[in-house]
Amino acid sequence: MSRQKKKDNLRGKKTSSPQEKLTFPSGASLKDDPSPRNAPSPPEERNYYKLNLKAVDDLVTASKENSPPVSKQELRKYHAGPKIQLSDWVKALLLKYWIAGVICYFFVWGLSTFSMNQWDLMLILGIALGGATHLLTNNIYRFIAKTEGAYDRWMMFPRNSLLFLPLDIIYAMLLTVCTMMTYNGINILFSGPEGIPVLSVEPLLFGLMVTLWDLLFLSMKKLGIQILRDARNKIASGS
């Protein structure tokens, strides 16, 4: 009889009602149930490769007209360059001065061992200075320019063409003649009683004189262009 009762008890436990309340140990709850139905939901997946098309379009179509103004101080924070900032006119004058001084060093001092007529020397200096201006100075201006044509006002002939090389050479000859005349004038006015020249041709003063004469002719060119422009505007307006 005892075996029969044990079997009945086991059958009763297996056929217990599914609505029977689940009991947990003290302090436990449904949250502690390790079954899959109470597992935490996976985190939301993000597509990190999705492009912000509006930001890309704004970057591609950015220009001076549709971009907000940014101060130079703010731009310098992200500029990887020298801390000392030189103005454009300082760079232009230093380059002119340096090129003219180098030409004097190599061609005046370099050819000083040869007995040469002064006019022949000026011819050689003009060709060398004109070629250096067209091939070196003007191209460096174009390379360092922040915007196209920013250094055109420092060039007598800003067109980038070999056809203007003869014009640069002729203009350099003019600068050389004016510089030599300046040397001669100073030596005539301030020479001693024995006719000893006060100044001799050397790179530093030669470069300075060439640069000053160049600035004078550039100012005359700018003034002439302005006069012609004003006259053209008056003729166009009928006044």
Residue pairs with C-beta under 8 A, 6 or more apart in sequence:
24 32
30 38
31 38
76 85
86 94
88 150
88 151
89 154
91 144
92 141
92 151
92 154
93 211
93 215
95 137
95 140
95 141
96 137
96 154
96 207
96 210
96 211
96 214
97 207
97 208
97 210
97 211
98 207
99 129
99 132
99 133
99 136
99 137
99 207
100 129
100 206
100 207
100 210
100 211
101 203
101 204
101 206
101 207
102 132
102 203
103 125
103 128
103 129
103 132
104 125
104 201
104 202
104 203
104 206
104 207
105 203
106 128
107 121
107 124
107 125
107 128
108 121
108 125
108 201
108 202
108 203
108 206
109 202
109 203
111 121
111 124
118 180
122 173
122 176
122 177
122 180
123 173
125 172
125 173
125 176
126 169
126 170
126 172
126 173
126 174
126 175
126 176
126 177
127 169
127 172
127 173
128 172
129 172
129 175
129 176
129 210
130 165
130 168
130 169
130 170
130 171
130 172
130 173
131 165
131 168
131 169
133 168
133 171
133 172
134 157
134 164
134 165
134 168
134 169
135 165
137 155
138 155
138 158
138 160
138 168
139 160
141 151
141 154
141 155
142 151
142 160
144 151
145 151
149 158
152 158
153 218
153 222
154 218
156 167
156 168
156 171
156 214
156 217
156 218
156 221
157 164
157 167
157 168
157 171
171 217
174 217
175 210
175 213
175 214
175 217
176 210
178 213
179 206
179 209
179 210
179 213
182 209
182 213
183 199
183 201
183 209
186 198
186 199
187 197
187 198
187 199
190 198
191 197
191 198
192 198
199 205
